[in-house]
């Protein structure tokens, strides 16, 4: 079975500069849940790795984050998809933790849990820190233009990173039979 890693905000759901602080604020990007379902049907285990510094900033608590993720899982199940796991970093940008992207601590934790190397595992994100964490972990970074992706692209990304309009387009390219 194959594995793929997804960022949450800006990849699966619409992002907000004010943070996603409640289940009501969490809204999927069109086609993202169906794309995850396609991955599941193609034999992929889908894992989310996400920075959630709103916890450290006092904007919401772990219980609220759990309810947000429950909504995401419920909506995903309604279209026939599922997530293998959700790993999140609750720390703020100044906490110097290893689990906050661009550090690769959450990726290392995932690799440890699954007893695998992440070499060649696609990792889809919308920010430079997503790309950097994936590269450091040995995964293959993919950028989407949703969320902060257009600005990330305008600011410049490392050479060789594939870029797609959204998660649905990235998944379509990933699942396209090789010629």
C-alpha positions in Angstrom: 0.0 0.0 0.0 1.3 3.5 -0.9 1.4 6.5 1.4 0.8 10.2 0.8 1.1 13.1 3.2 -1.1 16.2 3.0 -1.0 19.5 4.7 -4.5 20.5 5.9 -5.2 24.3 5.7 -4.9 25.5 2.1 -4.7 22.0 0.7 -7.8 20.1 2.0 -9.7 23.1 3.4 -9.9 26.8 2.8 -7.2 28.7 4.8 -7.7 31.8 6.8 -5.1 34.4 8.0 -7.3 34.5 11.2 -6.9 30.7 11.6 -9.5 28.0 11.4 -10.8 28.2 15.0 -14.0 26.2 15.0 -15.7 23.4 13.1 -18.0 26.0 11.5 -15.0 27.7 9.9 -13.6 24.5 8.4 -14.8 24.3 4.8 -13.3 21.9 2.2 -11.8 23.2 -1.0 -13.9 22.0 -3.9 -12.8 18.5 -5.0 -10.4 17.9 -2.2 -12.4 15.3 -0.3 -13.1 13.5 -3.5 -9.4 13.5 -4.3 -8.6 11.9 -1.0 -11.3 9.3 -1.7 -9.6 8.6 -5.1 -6.3 8.1 -3.3 -8.0 5.6 -0.9 -9.5 3.7 -3.8 -6.1 3.6 -5.5 -4.6 2.0 -2.4 -3.1 5.0 -0.8 -2.9 5.6 3.0 -3.5 9.3 3.5 -1.9 11.1 6.4 -2.3 14.7 7.4 0.6 16.6 8.9 -0.4 20.2 10.0 0.9 23.1 12.0 -1.8 24.3 14.4 -0.2 27.2 16.2 -3.6 28.6 17.0 -3.5 26.3 20.1 -0.3 28.0 21.4 -1.7 31.4 20.5 -4.8 30.6 22.7 -7.2 30.9 19.7 -8.6 27.4 20.3 -7.9 24.4 22.4 -7.2 20.7 21.6 -10.8 19.8 22.1 -11.9 22.3 19.4 -9.2 21.0 17.1 -10.5 17.4 17.7 -14.0 18.6 16.8 -12.6 20.3 13.6 -10.9 17.1 12.6 -14.1 15.1 13.4 -16.0 17.3 11.0 -13.3 16.8 8.3 -13.3 13.0 8.8 -17.2 12.9 8.8 -17.4 14.9 5.6 -14.7 12.7 4.0 -16.6 9.6 5.0 -19.7 10.9 3.3 -17.8 10.7 0.0 -16.3 7.4 0.8 -12.8 8.5 2.0 -10.8 8.2 5.1 -7.6 9.4 6.7 -5.0 7.0 8.2 -3.9 9.6 10.8 -3.6 13.3 11.6 -0.4 14.6 13.2 -0.4 18.2 14.3 2.1 20.6 15.9 0.4 22.7 18.6 3.4 24.9 19.1 3.9 28.5 18.0 6.5 29.8 15.6 8.9 30.8 18.4 8.7 27.6 20.4 11.7 26.0 18.6 10.0 22.6 18.5 11.0 19.9 16.0 7.5 19.0 15.0 6.6 22.4 13.5 7.2 22.6 9.8 9.6 23.5 8.3 11.3 21.2 10.7 10.6 17.5 9.9 9.9 16.2 13.4 6.3 15.2 12.5 7.5 13.5 9.4 10.1 11.6 11.5 7.4 10.6 14.0 5.2 9.3 11.1 8.1 7.3 9.7 8.8 5.9 13.2 5.2 4.9 13.8 4.9 3.2 10.4 8.5 1.8 10.6 9.2 3.0 7.1 11.4 5.6 5.3 9.6 8.4 3.6 11.9 8.4 0.6 9.7 8.8 -2.5 6.5 9.5 -0.5 4.6 12.4 -2.0 3.8 15.3 0.4 1.4 18.0 -0.8 1.4 21.4 0.7 0.8 25.1 0.0 3.8 26.8 1.7 7.5 26.8 1.5 7.7 25.3 5.0 5.7 22.3 3.7 8.2 21.9 0.9 11.2 22.2 3.2 9.9 19.7 5.8 9.1 17.2 3.0 12.5 17.6 1.5 14.3 17.2 4.8 12.4 14.1 5.5 13.2 12.6 2.1 9.7 12.9 0.8 8.8 14.3 -2.6 7.3 17.8 -2.1 4.3 18.9 -4.3 2.9 22.4 -4.2 -0.7 23.4 -4.8 -1.8 26.9 -5.8 -4.7 26.9 -3.3 -4.3 28.4 0.2 -1.0 30.2 0.3 0.3 28.3 -2.8 0.1 31.2 -5.3 2.0 33.5 -3.0 4.5 30.7 -2.2 5.1 30.2 -5.9 5.5 34.0 -6.5 8.1 34.1 -3.7 10.0 31.3 -5.2 10.3 27.6 -4.5 13.2 25.1 -4.9 13.8 23.8 -8.4 12.2 20.5 -9.3 9.0 20.8 -7.1 5.9 19.9 -9.1 3.1 22.5 -8.9 -0.6 21.9 -9.5 -3.8 24.1 -9.3 -5.2 22.1 -6.3 -5.3 18.8 -4.6 -7.6 17.3 -7.2 -5.2 18.1 -10.0 -2.2 16.8 -8.0 -4.0 13.5 -7.3 -5.1 13.2 -11.0 -1.4 13.6 -12.0 -0.2 11.1 -9.4 -2.8 8.5 -10.3 -2.3 9.0 -14.1 -1.1 5.7 -15.6 2.5 6.0 -16.7 2.9 6.1 -20.4 
